[in-house]
């Protein structure tokens, strides 16, 4: 995500691409371990807590690295990662908005010349990758937990689907969300 494009985003820290990728990959791997622990836990409380932890880790770990990965595949270069509040505060209802403005989301700063020379389609793919992965991968993690018969996982899967749909819908409607940036890249409003 480009913090320059969203002046409302509060940035807490900057990380190198290597450090940011390492932290996000660690988060994804920790989510996988938590899902495995939820499946084999002998305590219902631990199983449910591990499943919830996995969902949160996936939600926070896949967005920016998806921008980076897809961007690199289509030839876009990046300067660094940022850690800060949501880049799309208007996509959240007022009560939750404040929380999301203060949570540590990863963002990734594109290189200006690289973005200028990228094709509209490449930019749109890069912008779309983040929010799409934020909707899909956490829900897939909970789906896996439900297939592994983790307690309360089917109910939580319904919540995860609702959350994913809300993530996609709020981002689609937002003027500052990634899908709006993708539409602008393709020449649409």
C-alpha positions in Angstrom: 0.0 0.0 0.0 1.2 3.5 -0.7 1.0 5.7 2.4 1.5 8.8 0.2 -1.8 8.0 -1.6 -3.7 8.0 1.8 -2.7 11.0 3.9 -4.9 9.7 6.7 -2.7 6.7 7.3 -0.7 6.9 10.5 2.7 5.3 10.0 4.4 3.9 13.1 7.6 2.4 11.5 9.4 1.7 8.3 11.1 -1.7 7.5 13.4 -2.8 4.7 11.8 -5.1 2.1 13.8 -8.0 3.5 12.8 -7.4 7.1 9.1 -6.8 6.1 9.0 -10.0 4.0 10.7 -11.9 6.8 8.1 -10.7 9.4 5.1 -11.4 7.1 6.4 -14.9 6.1 7.0 -15.6 9.8 3.4 -14.5 10.5 2.1 -16.8 7.8 4.1 -19.7 9.1 3.0 -19.0 12.6 -0.6 -19.1 11.4 0.0 -22.5 9.8 1.5 -23.7 13.1 -1.5 -22.3 15.0 -3.9 -24.1 12.6 -2.0 -27.3 13.1 -2.1 -26.8 16.9 -5.8 -26.1 16.8 -6.4 -29.4 15.0 -4.4 -31.5 17.5 -5.1 -29.6 20.8 -6.6 -31.6 23.6 -8.3 -28.6 25.1 -11.2 -26.9 23.4 -10.1 -23.5 24.7 -6.6 -24.0 23.2 -8.0 -25.3 19.9 -10.4 -22.3 19.5 -7.7 -19.8 20.6 -5.2 -21.3 18.1 -7.7 -21.0 15.3 -8.5 -17.4 16.2 -4.8 -16.6 16.4 -4.2 -18.2 13.0 -7.0 -16.1 11.4 -5.6 -12.8 12.9 -2.1 -13.7 11.8 -3.2 -14.4 8.3 -5.3 -11.3 8.2 -2.3 -9.1 9.2 0.4 -11.0 7.3 -0.9 -11.6 3.7 -2.0 -8.1 2.5 1.2 -6.2 1.9 3.3 -9.2 0.9 0.7 -10.0 -1.8 1.1 -6.4 -3.1 4.9 -7.0 -3.1 4.8 -10.4 -4.7 2.4 -9.6 -7.5 4.1 -6.3 -8.0 7.5 -7.9 -8.4 6.0 -10.5 -10.8 4.6 -7.7 -13.0 7.8 -5.6 -12.8 7.0 -3.1 -10.1 9.8 -2.3 -7.6 9.3 -1.3 -4.0 11.3 0.9 -1.6 10.3 -0.3 1.9 7.5 -1.5 4.1 5.6 0.6 6.5 3.8 -0.4 9.7 0.8 1.7 10.6 -3.0 2.1 10.7 -5.3 1.1 7.9 -4.8 2.9 4.6 -8.5 2.8 4.1 -10.1 4.3 7.2 -13.3 5.4 5.4 -13.9 1.7 4.6 -14.7 1.0 8.2 -17.7 2.0 10.4 -16.9 4.8 12.9 -16.5 2.5 16.0 -14.2 0.1 14.3 -12.5 2.8 12.2 -10.6 4.2 15.2 -9.3 0.7 16.1 -8.2 0.0 12.5 -6.4 3.4 12.4 -4.3 2.2 15.3 -3.6 -1.4 14.5 -0.2 -2.3 13.0 -1.0 -3.1 9.4 1.9 -3.6 6.9 2.0 -1.4 3.9 4.5 -1.4 1.0 5.9 1.8 -0.7 6.2 1.5 -4.4 9.1 3.1 -6.3 7.8 6.1 -8.2 9.6 5.5 -11.5 8.7 1.9 -11.5 5.0 2.7 -11.0 5.1 5.3 -13.7 6.6 2.9 -16.2 4.3 0.0 -15.2 1.3 -0.9 -17.5 -2.2 0.0 -16.2 -2.9 -3.7 -16.0 0.3 -4.4 -13.9 -0.7 -1.6 -11.5 -4.3 -2.9 -11.2 -3.1 -6.4 -10.5 -0.7 -5.2 -7.8 -3.3 -3.0 -6.2 -5.9 -5.7 -6.2 -3.7 -8.4 -4.8 -3.6 -7.1 -1.2 -7.2 -6.8 -0.3 -8.1 -9.9 -2.3 -5.6 -12.0 -0.3 -6.8 -10.4 2.9 -10.3 -11.7 2.1 -9.3 -15.1 0.8 -6.5 -16.5 2.9 -7.8 -16.0 6.5 -11.2 -17.5 5.4 -9.3 -20.5 3.8 -7.5 -21.0 7.1 -10.7 -21.2 9.0 -12.2 -23.4 6.3 -9.3 -25.8 6.9 -10.0 -25.7 10.6 -13.6 -26.5 10.0 -12.5 -29.5 7.8 -10.3 -30.6 10.7 -13.3 -30.4 13.0 -11.8 -27.8 15.3 -14.5 -26.8 17.9 -16.7 -23.8 16.8 -14.8 -23.6 13.5 -17.9 -23.9 11.4 -19.6 -21.1 13.2 -16.3 -19.0 13.0 -16.1 -19.9 9.3 -19.4 -18.2 8.8 -18.1 -15.1 10.6 -14.9 -15.3 8.5 -16.9 -15.4 5.3 -19.0 -12.4 6.5 -15.8 -10.5 7.4 -14.2 -11.4 4.0 -17.3 -10.2 2.2 -17.3 -7.0 4.3 -13.6 -6.4 3.6 -14.2 -6.8 -0.2 -17.4 -4.7 -0.2 -16.0 -1.8 1.9 -12.9 -1.7 -0.2 -14.8 -1.8 -3.4 -17.0 1.2 -2.3 -14.1 3.2 -0.8 -12.4 6.1 -2.8 -9.1 5.3 -1.1 -9.2 1.5 -1.1 -7.0 -0.7 -3.2 -9.8 -1.6 -5.6 -10.3 2.2 -6.3 -6.6 2.5 -7.0 -6.8 -0.5 -9.4 -9.8 1.1 -11.2 -8.0 4.4 -11.5 -4.9 2.5 -12.9 -7.1 1.0 -15.6 -8.6 4.5 -16.4 -11.9 4.0 -14.6 -13.3 6.2 -11.9 
